[in-house]
Amino acid sequence: MEEWYSFTCPCCWQDVSMLLDLSAGGQAYVQDCEACCNPLDISFEVENGHATNFTVSAAQE
């Protein structure tokens, strides 16, 4: 189960869309922004088959 999610990158302020894999439940990981390539901390929970509590921030080095 997958869902597209759109957000604004906290580093470059560009609109970004990504495909979230909801099959494993909530997740937290680091992924590079597709616009500026800066690492982002991404986390979300899954409720009733949809992403909830999505957060994104610049990854701490």
CHARMM-style PDB file with segment names, atoms N, HN, CA, C and O in Angstrom:
ATOM      1  N   MET     1       0.855  -1.168   0.000  1.00  0.00      PROA
ATOM      2  CA  MET     1       0.000   0.000   0.000  1.00  0.00      PROA
ATOM      3  C   MET     1       0.906   1.238   0.000  1.00  0.00      PROA
ATOM      4  O   MET     1       1.808   1.363   0.827  1.00  0.00      PROA
ATOM      5  N   GLU     2       0.647   2.138  -0.936  1.00  0.00      PROA
ATOM      6  HN  GLU     2      -0.087   2.036  -1.608  1.00  0.00      PROA
ATOM      7  CA  GLU     2       1.469   3.343  -1.075  1.00  0.00      PROA
ATOM      8  C   GLU     2       0.568   4.574  -1.209  1.00  0.00      PROA
ATOM      9  O   GLU     2      -0.593   4.482  -1.607  1.00  0.00      PROA
ATOM     10  N   GLU     3       1.138   5.716  -0.865  1.00  0.00      PROA
ATOM     11  HN  GLU     3       2.081   5.792  -0.541  1.00  0.00      PROA
ATOM     12  CA  GLU     3       0.379   6.967  -0.945  1.00  0.00      PROA
ATOM     13  C   GLU     3       1.338   8.107  -1.295  1.00  0.00      PROA
ATOM     14  O   GLU     3       2.420   8.210  -0.717  1.00  0.00      PROA
ATOM     15  N   TRP     4       0.944   8.954  -2.233  1.00  0.00      PROA
ATOM     16  HN  TRP     4       0.065   8.871  -2.702  1.00  0.00      PROA
ATOM     17  CA  TRP     4       1.740  10.144  -2.551  1.00  0.00      PROA
ATOM     18  C   TRP     4       1.511  11.188  -1.475  1.00  0.00      PROA
ATOM     19  O   TRP     4       0.383  11.388  -1.023  1.00  0.00      PROA
ATOM     20  N   TYR     5       2.593  11.858  -1.061  1.00  0.00      PROA
ATOM     21  HN  TYR     5       3.509  11.695  -1.428  1.00  0.00      PROA
ATOM     22  CA  TYR     5       2.499  12.903  -0.050  1.00  0.00      PROA
ATOM     23  C   TYR     5       3.323  14.096  -0.529  1.00  0.00      PROA
ATOM     24  O   TYR     5       4.455  13.927  -0.980  1.00  0.00      PROA
ATOM     25  N   SER     6       2.765  15.290  -0.433  1.00  0.00      PROA
ATOM     26  HN  SER     6       1.845  15.428  -0.066  1.00  0.00      PROA
ATOM     27  CA  SER     6       3.450  16.516  -0.846  1.00  0.00      PROA
ATOM     28  C   SER     6       3.754  17.375   0.365  1.00  0.00      PROA
ATOM     29  O   SER     6       2.965  17.450   1.307  1.00  0.00      PROA
ATOM     30  N   PHE     7       4.920  18.030   0.327  1.00  0.00      PROA
ATOM     31  HN  PHE     7       5.561  17.970  -0.438  1.00  0.00      PROA
ATOM     32  CA  PHE     7       5.325  18.906   1.424  1.00  0.00      PROA
ATOM     33  C   PHE     7       6.311  19.931   0.883  1.00  0.00      PROA
ATOM     34  O   PHE     7       6.760  19.826  -0.258  1.00  0.00      PROA
ATOM     35  N   THR     8       6.646  20.920   1.700  1.00  0.00      PROA
ATOM     36  HN  THR     8       6.281  21.005   2.627  1.00  0.00      PROA
ATOM     37  CA  THR     8       7.634  21.932   1.352  1.00  0.00      PROA
ATOM     38  C   THR     8       8.941  21.590   2.048  1.00  0.00      PROA
ATOM     39  O   THR     8       8.971  21.399   3.264  1.00  0.00      PROA
ATOM     40  N   CYS     9      10.025  21.512   1.277  1.00  0.00      PROA
ATOM     41  HN  CYS     9      10.000  21.667   0.289  1.00  0.00      PROA
ATOM     42  CA  CYS     9      11.333  21.209   1.848  1.00  0.00      PROA
ATOM     43  C   CYS     9      11.741  22.334   2.805  1.00  0.00      PROA
ATOM     44  O   CYS     9      11.672  23.507   2.438  1.00  0.00      PROA
ATOM     45  N   PRO    10      12.165  21.991   4.029  1.00  0.00      PROA
ATOM     46  CA  PRO    10      12.572  23.018   4.990  1.00  0.00      PROA
ATOM     47  C   PRO    10      13.941  23.633   4.666  1.00  0.00      PROA
ATOM     48  O   PRO    10      14.349  24.601   5.309  1.00  0.00      PROA
ATOM     49  N   CYS    11      14.640  23.085   3.688  1.00  0.00      PROA
ATOM     50  HN  CYS    11      14.309  22.299   3.166  1.00  0.00      PROA
ATOM     51  CA  CYS    11      15.960  23.610   3.314  1.00  0.00      PROA
ATOM     52  C   CYS    11      15.885  24.569   2.128  1.00  0.00      PROA
ATOM     53  O   CYS    11      16.472  25.650   2.160  1.00  0.00      PROA
ATOM     54  N   CYS    12      15.156  24.167   1.079  1.00  0.00      PROA
ATOM     55  HN  CYS    12      14.679  23.289   1.053  1.00  0.00      PROA
ATOM     56  CA  CYS    12      15.130  24.980  -0.154  1.00  0.00      PROA
ATOM     57  C   CYS    12      13.756  25.584  -0.446  1.00  0.00      PROA
ATOM     58  O   CYS    12      13.620  26.368  -1.385  1.00  0.00      PROA
ATOM     59  N   TRP    13      12.742  25.233   0.338  1.00  0.00      PROA
ATOM     60  HN  TRP    13      12.853  24.596   1.101  1.00  0.00      PROA
ATOM     61  CA  TRP    13      11.382  25.754   0.228  1.00  0.00      PROA
ATOM     62  C   TRP    13      10.686  25.380  -1.076  1.00  0.00      PROA
ATOM     63  O   TRP    13       9.713  26.025  -1.466  1.00  0.00      PROA
ATOM     64  N   GLN    14      11.180  24.337  -1.757  1.00  0.00      PROA
ATOM     65  HN  GLN    14      11.971  23.812  -1.440  1.00  0.00      PROA
ATOM     66  CA  GLN    14      10.529  23.845  -2.967  1.00  0.00      PROA
ATOM     67  C   GLN    14       9.441  22.832  -2.576  1.00  0.00      PROA
ATOM     68  O   GLN    14       9.564  22.138  -1.567  1.00  0.00      PROA
ATOM     69  N   ASP    15       8.388  22.759  -3.378  1.00  0.00      PROA
ATOM     70  HN  ASP    15       8.289  23.323  -4.198  1.00  0.00      PROA
ATOM     71  CA  ASP    15       7.366  21.741  -3.178  1.00  0.00      PROA
ATOM     72  C   ASP    15       7.911  20.403  -3.653  1.00  0.00      PROA
ATOM     73  O   ASP    15       8.444  20.301  -4.758  1.00  0.00      PROA
ATOM     74  N   VAL    16       7.777  19.385  -2.823  1.00  0.00      PROA
ATOM     75  HN  VAL    16       7.344  19.468  -1.926  1.00  0.00      PROA
ATOM     76  CA  VAL    16       8.310  18.052  -3.111  1.00  0.00      PROA
ATOM     77  C   VAL    16       7.186  17.042  -2.902  1.00  0.00      PROA
ATOM     78  O   VAL    16       6.389  17.177  -1.973  1.00  0.00      PROA
ATOM     79  N   SER    17       7.123  16.040  -3.760  1.00  0.00      PROA
ATOM     80  HN  SER    17       7.769  15.931  -4.515  1.00  0.00      PROA
ATOM     81  CA  SER    17       6.184  14.932  -3.597  1.00  0.00      PROA
ATOM     82  C   SER    17       6.978  13.646  -3.480  1.00  0.00      PROA
ATOM     83  O   SER    17       7.987  13.462  -4.160  1.00  0.00      PROA
ATOM     84  N   MET    18       6.517  12.756  -2.612  1.00  0.00      PROA
ATOM     85  HN  MET    18       5.697  12.905  -2.059  1.00  0.00      PROA
ATOM     86  CA  MET    18       7.180  11.464  -2.486  1.00  0.00      PROA
ATOM     87  C   MET    18       6.142  10.383  -2.255  1.00  0.00      PROA
ATOM     88  O   MET    18       5.057  10.630  -1.729  1.00  0.00      PROA
ATOM     89  N   LEU    19       6.503   9.192  -2.658  1.00  0.00      PROA
ATOM     90  HN  LEU    19       7.385   8.990  -3.085  1.00  0.00      PROA
ATOM     91  CA  LEU    19       5.648   8.033  -2.492  1.00  0.00      PROA
ATOM     92  C   LEU    19       5.992   7.366  -1.166  1.00  0.00      PROA
ATOM     93  O   LEU    19       7.120   6.913  -0.968  1.00  0.00      PROA
ATOM     94  N   LEU    20       5.024   7.306  -0.262  1.00  0.00      PROA
ATOM     95  HN  LEU    20       4.108   7.674  -0.423  1.00  0.00      PROA
ATOM     96  CA  LEU    20       5.232   6.694   1.053  1.00  0.00      PROA
ATOM     97  C   LEU    20       4.752   5.253   1.025  1.00  0.00      PROA
ATOM     98  O   LEU    20       3.674   4.964   0.505  1.00  0.00      PROA
ATOM     99  N   ASP    21       5.551   4.346   1.583  1.00  0.00      PROA
ATOM    100  HN  ASP    21       6.426   4.581   2.005  1.00  0.00      PROA
ATOM    101  CA  ASP    21       5.174   2.947   1.715  1.00  0.00      PROA
ATOM    102  C   ASP    21       4.456   2.782   3.046  1.00  0.00      PROA
ATOM    103  O   ASP    21       5.079   2.866   4.104  1.00  0.00      PROA
ATOM    104  N   LEU    22       3.158   2.551   2.996  1.00  0.00      PROA
ATOM    105  HN  LEU    22       2.652   2.483   2.135  1.00  0.00      PROA
ATOM    106  CA  LEU    22       2.350   2.454   4.210  1.00  0.00      PROA
ATOM    107  C   LEU    22       2.241   1.023   4.737  1.00  0.00      PROA
ATOM    108  O   LEU    22       1.702   0.802   5.821  1.00  0.00      PROA
ATOM    109  N   SER    23       2.746   0.059   3.981  1.00  0.00      PROA
ATOM    110  HN  SER    23       3.184   0.239   3.100  1.00  0.00      PROA
ATOM    111  CA  SER    23       2.562  -1.345   4.348  1.00  0.00      PROA
ATOM    112  C   SER    23       3.286  -1.738   5.628  1.00  0.00      PROA
ATOM    113  O   SER    23       2.884  -2.696   6.288  1.00  0.00      PROA
ATOM    114  N   ALA    24       4.341  -1.022   5.994  1.00  0.00      PROA
ATOM    115  HN  ALA    24       4.668  -0.244   5.458  1.00  0.00      PROA
ATOM    116  CA  ALA    24       5.102  -1.362   7.205  1.00  0.00      PROA
ATOM    117  C   ALA    24       4.645  -0.557   8.420  1.00  0.00      PROA
ATOM    118  O   ALA    24       5.264  -0.637   9.481  1.00  0.00      PROA
ATOM    119  N   GLY    25       3.578   0.211   8.276  1.00  0.00      PROA
ATOM    120  HN  GLY    25       3.076   0.276   7.414  1.00  0.00      PROA
ATOM    121  CA  GLY    25       3.124   1.057   9.370  1.00  0.00      PROA
ATOM    122  C   GLY    25       3.954   2.328   9.428  1.00  0.00      PROA
ATOM    123  O   GLY    25       4.585   2.704   8.441  1.00  0.00      PROA
ATOM    124  N   GLY    26       3.958   2.991  10.574  1.00  0.00      PROA
ATOM    125  HN  GLY    26       3.445   2.686  11.376  1.00  0.00      PROA
ATOM    126  CA  GLY    26       4.719   4.225  10.722  1.00  0.00      PROA
ATOM    127  C   GLY    26       6.203   4.008  10.509  1.00  0.00      PROA
ATOM    128  O   GLY    26       6.728   2.926  10.770  1.00  0.00      PROA
ATOM    129  N   GLN    27       6.876   5.047  10.032  1.00  0.00      PROA
ATOM    130  HN  GLN    27       6.449   5.926   9.820  1.00  0.00      PROA
ATOM    131  CA  GLN    27       8.293   4.941   9.739  1.00  0.00      PROA
ATOM    132  C   GLN    27       9.003   6.237  10.080  1.00  0.00      PROA
ATOM    133  O   GLN    27       8.378   7.292  10.194  1.00  0.00      PROA
ATOM    134  N   ALA    28      10.316   6.148  10.242  1.00  0.00      PROA
ATOM    135  HN  ALA    28      10.824   5.292  10.150  1.00  0.00      PROA
ATOM    136  CA  ALA    28      11.188   7.312  10.419  1.00  0.00      PROA
ATOM    137  C   ALA    28      12.492   6.998   9.702  1.00  0.00      PROA
ATOM    138  O   ALA    28      13.101   5.954   9.937  1.00  0.00      PROA
ATOM    139  N   TYR    29      12.919   7.902   8.828  1.00  0.00      PROA
ATOM    140  HN  TYR    29      12.425   8.750   8.638  1.00  0.00      PROA
ATOM    141  CA  TYR    29      14.139   7.670   8.063  1.00  0.00      PROA
ATOM    142  C   TYR    29      14.694   8.978   7.533  1.00  0.00      PROA
ATOM    143  O   TYR    29      14.044  10.019   7.631  1.00  0.00      PROA
ATOM    144  N   VAL    30      15.893   8.928   6.970  1.00  0.00      PROA
ATOM    145  HN  VAL    30      16.421   8.082   6.890  1.00  0.00      PROA
ATOM    146  CA  VAL    30      16.535  10.084   6.347  1.00  0.00      PROA
ATOM    147  C   VAL    30      16.515   9.859   4.847  1.00  0.00      PROA
ATOM    148  O   VAL    30      16.876   8.786   4.361  1.00  0.00      PROA
ATOM    149  N   GLN    31      16.087  10.887   4.114  1.00  0.00      PROA
ATOM    150  HN  GLN    31      15.794  11.758   4.508  1.00  0.00      PROA
ATOM    151  CA  GLN    31      16.067  10.814   2.653  1.00  0.00      PROA
ATOM    152  C   GLN    31      16.466  12.177   2.104  1.00  0.00      PROA
ATOM    153  O   GLN    31      16.079  13.209   2.651  1.00  0.00      PROA
ATOM    154  N   ASP    32      17.232  12.179   1.035  1.00  0.00      PROA
ATOM    155  HN  ASP    32      17.547  11.340   0.590  1.00  0.00      PROA
ATOM    156  CA  ASP    32      17.649  13.436   0.418  1.00  0.00      PROA
ATOM    157  C   ASP    32      16.478  14.084  -0.309  1.00  0.00      PROA
ATOM    158  O   ASP    32      15.665  13.399  -0.928  1.00  0.00      PROA
ATOM    159  N   CYS    33      16.399  15.409  -0.230  1.00  0.00      PROA
ATOM    160  HN  CYS    33      17.060  15.966   0.273  1.00  0.00      PROA
ATOM    161  CA  CYS    33      15.411  16.172  -0.983  1.00  0.00      PROA
ATOM    162  C   CYS    33      15.715  16.017  -2.467  1.00  0.00      PROA
ATOM    163  O   CYS    33      16.870  16.131  -2.877  1.00  0.00      PROA
ATOM    164  N   GLU    34      14.695  15.758  -3.270  1.00  0.00      PROA
ATOM    165  HN  GLU    34      13.757  15.665  -2.936  1.00  0.00      PROA
ATOM    166  CA  GLU    34      14.917  15.582  -4.703  1.00  0.00      PROA
ATOM    167  C   GLU    34      15.203  16.905  -5.407  1.00  0.00      PROA
ATOM    168  O   GLU    34      15.665  16.900  -6.548  1.00  0.00      PROA
ATOM    169  N   ALA    35      14.940  18.035  -4.756  1.00  0.00      PROA
ATOM    170  HN  ALA    35      14.565  18.039  -3.829  1.00  0.00      PROA
ATOM    171  CA  ALA    35      15.202  19.345  -5.364  1.00  0.00      PROA
ATOM    172  C   ALA    35      16.605  19.866  -5.022  1.00  0.00      PROA
ATOM    173  O   ALA    35      17.333  20.305  -5.912  1.00  0.00      PROA
ATOM    174  N   CYS    36      16.990  19.818  -3.722  1.00  0.00      PROA
ATOM    175  HN  CYS    36      16.398  19.461  -3.000  1.00  0.00      PROA
ATOM    176  CA  CYS    36      18.266  20.425  -3.305  1.00  0.00      PROA
ATOM    177  C   CYS    36      19.288  19.408  -2.793  1.00  0.00      PROA
ATOM    178  O   CYS    36      20.431  19.771  -2.515  1.00  0.00      PROA
ATOM    179  N   CYS    37      18.897  18.156  -2.667  1.00  0.00      PROA
ATOM    180  HN  CYS    37      17.969  17.860  -2.893  1.00  0.00      PROA
ATOM    181  CA  CYS    37      19.767  17.049  -2.231  1.00  0.00      PROA
ATOM    182  C   CYS    37      20.205  17.125  -0.771  1.00  0.00      PROA
ATOM    183  O   CYS    37      21.062  16.344  -0.357  1.00  0.00      PROA
ATOM    184  N   ASN    38      19.651  18.031   0.014  1.00  0.00      PROA
ATOM    185  HN  ASN    38      18.955  18.665  -0.322  1.00  0.00      PROA
ATOM    186  CA  ASN    38      19.958  18.062   1.442  1.00  0.00      PROA
ATOM    187  C   ASN    38      19.227  16.918   2.142  1.00  0.00      PROA
ATOM    188  O   ASN    38      18.111  16.576   1.750  1.00  0.00      PROA
ATOM    189  N   PRO    39      19.835  16.319   3.171  1.00  0.00      PROA
ATOM    190  CA  PRO    39      19.178  15.217   3.885  1.00  0.00      PROA
ATOM    191  C   PRO    39      18.032  15.730   4.763  1.00  0.00      PROA
ATOM    192  O   PRO    39      18.143  16.758   5.430  1.00  0.00      PROA
ATOM    193  N   LEU    40      16.936  14.981   4.736  1.00  0.00      PROA
ATOM    194  HN  LEU    40      16.846  14.146   4.194  1.00  0.00      PROA
ATOM    195  CA  LEU    40      15.749  15.337   5.510  1.00  0.00      PROA
ATOM    196  C   LEU    40      15.376  14.195   6.447  1.00  0.00      PROA
ATOM    197  O   LEU    40      15.410  13.027   6.058  1.00  0.00      PROA
ATOM    198  N   ASP    41      15.017  14.539   7.688  1.00  0.00      PROA
ATOM    199  HN  ASP    41      14.989  15.487   8.004  1.00  0.00      PROA
ATOM    200  CA  ASP    41      14.436  13.572   8.613  1.00  0.00      PROA
ATOM    201  C   ASP    41      12.940  13.521   8.326  1.00  0.00      PROA
ATOM    202  O   ASP    41      12.251  14.536   8.432  1.00  0.00      PROA
ATOM    203  N   ILE    42      12.446  12.363   7.969  1.00  0.00      PROA
ATOM    204  HN  ILE    42      13.006  11.539   7.883  1.00  0.00      PROA
ATOM    205  CA  ILE    42      11.044  12.181   7.619  1.00  0.00      PROA
ATOM    206  C   ILE    42      10.448  11.146   8.555  1.00  0.00      PROA
ATOM    207  O   ILE    42      11.054  10.104   8.805  1.00  0.00      PROA
ATOM    208  N   SER    43       9.263  11.433   9.073  1.00  0.00      PROA
ATOM    209  HN  SER    43       8.771  12.280   8.870  1.00  0.00      PROA
ATOM    210  CA  SER    43       8.570  10.444   9.894  1.00  0.00      PROA
ATOM    211  C   SER    43       7.066  10.596   9.693  1.00  0.00      PROA
ATOM    212  O   SER    43       6.562  11.683   9.413  1.00  0.00      PROA
ATOM    213  N   PHE    44       6.371   9.478   9.844  1.00  0.00      PROA
ATOM    214  HN  PHE    44       6.781   8.595  10.071  1.00  0.00      PROA
ATOM    215  CA  PHE    44       4.912   9.488   9.743  1.00  0.00      PROA
ATOM    216  C   PHE    44       4.354   8.252  10.420  1.00  0.00      PROA
ATOM    217  O   PHE    44       5.064   7.273  10.652  1.00  0.00      PROA
ATOM    218  N   GLU    45       3.078   8.314  10.729  1.00  0.00      PROA
ATOM    219  HN  GLU    45       2.501   9.109  10.540  1.00  0.00      PROA
ATOM    220  CA  GLU    45       2.346   7.187  11.278  1.00  0.00      PROA
ATOM    221  C   GLU    45       1.298   6.788  10.252  1.00  0.00      PROA
ATOM    222  O   GLU    45       1.010   7.549   9.329  1.00  0.00      PROA
ATOM    223  N   VAL    46       0.735   5.614  10.405  1.00  0.00      PROA
ATOM    224  HN  VAL    46       0.970   4.995  11.155  1.00  0.00      PROA
ATOM    225  CA  VAL    46      -0.304   5.146   9.501  1.00  0.00      PROA
ATOM    226  C   VAL    46      -1.552   4.831  10.313  1.00  0.00      PROA
ATOM    227  O   VAL    46      -1.502   4.071  11.280  1.00  0.00      PROA
ATOM    228  N   GLU    47      -2.677   5.428   9.907  1.00  0.00      PROA
ATOM    229  HN  GLU    47      -2.717   6.046   9.121  1.00  0.00      PROA
ATOM    230  CA  GLU    47      -3.967   5.161  10.540  1.00  0.00      PROA
ATOM    231  C   GLU    47      -5.004   4.949   9.453  1.00  0.00      PROA
ATOM    232  O   GLU    47      -5.124   5.766   8.541  1.00  0.00      PROA
ATOM    233  N   ASN    48      -5.746   3.871   9.541  1.00  0.00      PROA
ATOM    234  HN  ASN    48      -5.648   3.207  10.283  1.00  0.00      PROA
ATOM    235  CA  ASN    48      -6.804   3.554   8.578  1.00  0.00      PROA
ATOM    236  C   ASN    48      -6.308   3.611   7.139  1.00  0.00      PROA
ATOM    237  O   ASN    48      -7.027   4.063   6.249  1.00  0.00      PROA
ATOM    238  N   GLY    49      -5.086   3.155   6.911  1.00  0.00      PROA
ATOM    239  HN  GLY    49      -4.501   2.787   7.635  1.00  0.00      PROA
ATOM    240  CA  GLY    49      -4.543   3.078   5.571  1.00  0.00      PROA
ATOM    241  C   GLY    49      -4.056   4.383   4.982  1.00  0.00      PROA
ATOM    242  O   GLY    49      -3.807   4.460   3.779  1.00  0.00      PROA
ATOM    243  N   HSD    50      -3.912   5.433   5.822  1.00  0.00      PROA
ATOM    244  HN  HSD    50      -4.114   5.370   6.799  1.00  0.00      PROA
ATOM    245  CA  HSD    50      -3.438   6.734   5.343  1.00  0.00      PROA
ATOM    246  C   HSD    50      -2.325   7.260   6.254  1.00  0.00      PROA
ATOM    247  O   HSD    50      -2.298   6.977   7.451  1.00  0.00      PROA
ATOM    248  N   ALA    51      -1.413   8.028   5.661  1.00  0.00      PROA
ATOM    249  HN  ALA    51      -1.436   8.258   4.688  1.00  0.00      PROA
ATOM    250  CA  ALA    51      -0.325   8.634   6.434  1.00  0.00      PROA
ATOM    251  C   ALA    51      -0.884   9.754   7.305  1.00  0.00      PROA
ATOM    252  O   ALA    51      -1.664  10.584   6.837  1.00  0.00      PROA
ATOM    253  N   THR    52      -0.480   9.772   8.573  1.00  0.00      PROA
ATOM    254  HN  THR    52       0.153   9.098   8.953  1.00  0.00      PROA
ATOM    255  CA  THR    52      -0.869  10.834   9.506  1.00  0.00      PROA
ATOM    256  C   THR    52       0.376  11.291  10.251  1.00  0.00      PROA
ATOM    257  O   THR    52       1.402  10.610  10.229  1.00  0.00      PROA
ATOM    258  N   ASN    53       0.291  12.423  10.898  1.00  0.00      PROA
ATOM    259  HN  ASN    53      -0.542  12.976  10.916  1.00  0.00      PROA
ATOM    260  CA  ASN    53       1.390  12.968  11.697  1.00  0.00      PROA
ATOM    261  C   ASN    53       2.703  13.004  10.918  1.00  0.00      PROA
ATOM    262  O   ASN    53       3.759  12.684  11.464  1.00  0.00      PROA
ATOM    263  N   PHE    54       2.639  13.393   9.646  1.00  0.00      PROA
ATOM    264  HN  PHE    54       1.781  13.653   9.202  1.00  0.00      PROA
ATOM    265  CA  PHE    54       3.831  13.493   8.805  1.00  0.00      PROA
ATOM    266  C   PHE    54       4.662  14.682   9.262  1.00  0.00      PROA
ATOM    267  O   PHE    54       4.144  15.790   9.399  1.00  0.00      PROA
ATOM    268  N   THR    55       5.944  14.457   9.497  1.00  0.00      PROA
ATOM    269  HN  THR    55       6.365  13.556   9.386  1.00  0.00      PROA
ATOM    270  CA  THR    55       6.863  15.559   9.837  1.00  0.00      PROA
ATOM    271  C   THR    55       8.108  15.444   8.991  1.00  0.00      PROA
ATOM    272  O   THR    55       8.565  14.347   8.670  1.00  0.00      PROA
ATOM    273  N   VAL    56       8.651  16.592   8.634  1.00  0.00      PROA
ATOM    274  HN  VAL    56       8.281  17.483   8.895  1.00  0.00      PROA
ATOM    275  CA  VAL    56       9.902  16.650   7.877  1.00  0.00      PROA
ATOM    276  C   VAL    56      10.721  17.799   8.424  1.00  0.00      PROA
ATOM    277  O   VAL    56      10.187  18.878   8.682  1.00  0.00      PROA
ATOM    278  N   SER    57      12.017  17.579   8.605  1.00  0.00      PROA
ATOM    279  HN  SER    57      12.451  16.702   8.396  1.00  0.00      PROA
ATOM    280  CA  SER    57      12.923  18.621   9.079  1.00  0.00      PROA
ATOM    281  C   SER    57      14.299  18.365   8.489  1.00  0.00      PROA
ATOM    282  O   SER    57      14.596  17.263   8.027  1.00  0.00      PROA
ATOM    283  N   ALA    58      15.128  19.384   8.511  1.00  0.00      PROA
ATOM    284  HN  ALA    58      14.887  20.279   8.887  1.00  0.00      PROA
ATOM    285  CA  ALA    58      16.504  19.222   8.040  1.00  0.00      PROA
ATOM    286  C   ALA    58      17.211  18.238   8.967  1.00  0.00      PROA
ATOM    287  O   ALA    58      17.132  18.363  10.189  1.00  0.00      PROA
ATOM    288  N   ALA    59      17.893  17.272   8.391  1.00  0.00      PROA
ATOM    289  HN  ALA    59      17.957  17.170   7.398  1.00  0.00      PROA
ATOM    290  CA  ALA    59      18.584  16.256   9.183  1.00  0.00      PROA
ATOM    291  C   ALA    59      19.773  16.892   9.913  1.00  0.00      PROA
ATOM    292  O   ALA    59      20.480  17.731   9.356  1.00  0.00      PROA
ATOM    293  N   GLN    60      19.976  16.484  11.153  1.00  0.00      PROA
ATOM    294  HN  GLN    60      19.402  15.803  11.605  1.00  0.00      PROA
ATOM    295  CA  GLN    60      21.104  16.959  11.942  1.00  0.00      PROA
ATOM    296  C   GLN    60      22.336  16.160  11.567  1.00  0.00      PROA
ATOM    297  O   GLN    60      22.292  14.933  11.491  1.00  0.00      PROA
ATOM    298  N   GLU    61      23.425  16.854  11.334  1.00  0.00      PROA
ATOM    299  HN  GLU    61      23.461  17.851  11.395  1.00  0.00      PROA
ATOM    300  CA  GLU    61      24.678  16.152  10.963  1.00  0.00      PROA
ATOM    301  C   GLU    61      25.546  15.934  12.164  1.00  0.00      PROA
ATOM    302  OT1 GLU    61      26.631  15.364  12.046  1.00  0.00      PROA
TER     303      GLU     61
END
